[in-house]
């Protein structure tokens, strides 16, 4: 869950999985986290709803370990 200041600067990130408050300094997230923002469309029970949440790296790892099919992982050699 992300909170922003009035000027749009990132203020707080809290993991929706475990409730851990992640380190943010001067609007920059200083820890690994997964941000999910998904708008459900037709043929779902959540048609038109947008769901947003954040997971810390530990909660992400826990979730991925429960999946039957692991996500594809591609290594990036350059960061923008």
C-alpha angles and dihedrals in degrees: 000000000000129000124194134200120242090267092056095256116143109255108169139008119192122184109242089208104056104004094243114158107229123217114265122175125181091344095309123117107229099192135061113267140159115231115199124192115168131167112205117224139193120325094035131100088236098055110170096006121125115211121197129183143147130221126196116230093260093053090046090053091049091051094047091050089059094054119103091214114040119226119259111258122205120183117228117216096191130041121206 
